[in-house]
Amino acid sequence: MTRPRALLLDAMGTLIGLRRPVGELYAEAAADHGLTLEAAALDRAFLQAYRSAPPLAFPGTAAAHLEQAERHWWQQRIATTFAGVGVPQLPMGLAADLFDRFADPEPWGVYPEVPTALDRWRQRGLRLVVVSNFDRRLHRLLQRLGLRNALEGVVVSSEVGAAKPDPAPLTRALELLELPAAQVWHIGDSDADEAAAAAAGIPCLRLARPGGVLLPAPVLSEPDSADAPPAPGPTGSS
Ligand SMILES: [Mg+2]
């Protein structure tokens, strides 16, 4: 592999993550709406609902209607999650409340080694674009988490109309950068990242981030020489 000119970075599980299990956050919101539910059960139900979800993408939807489509997509995931713990009917306003809570930076955190890694990559001339299977809340989230200034662009599946493993979000980033696939690498933490990169003809570096909740272990390390590639992974150089 040749040294890349740009890195396409996944967001969730790669740069940022939740500070606490999603089930705890859902249980807290539910409690505010009069429901007492077990966080661990909600966590399992969310995972199942999320894994069986259609892509977070709305081909053919006009930009003016995207937020409505995003809220509806999440409303369905939230309804499925609560149905999975024996709540067939969501309390009025709970889904909207959860959507808004996760638009706030408070539940999110930046993996501790990420700011340094982004700085060093930029110092070495690498251009950085985030490519995420998420919705338009990510733009403001990355800004409020202090990462946006390091990035040349942010591509979200909701706006592209396709989600990884479809290569379209990655090819949108290539268009933005005006670079061919051979000159970029993708860094992500999921099967979808690997499959999308393979379909786009882009080398993929896969991170191991067990659990999906912010962990202190640094696994995204920087290149140790000007010629070395970025070396993520637990055995990477430090
Ligand atoms: Mg991810």
Residues whose N, C-alpha, C, O or C-beta is under 5 A from the ligand:
A	BS01	MG	D10 A11 M12 G13 T14 D189 S190
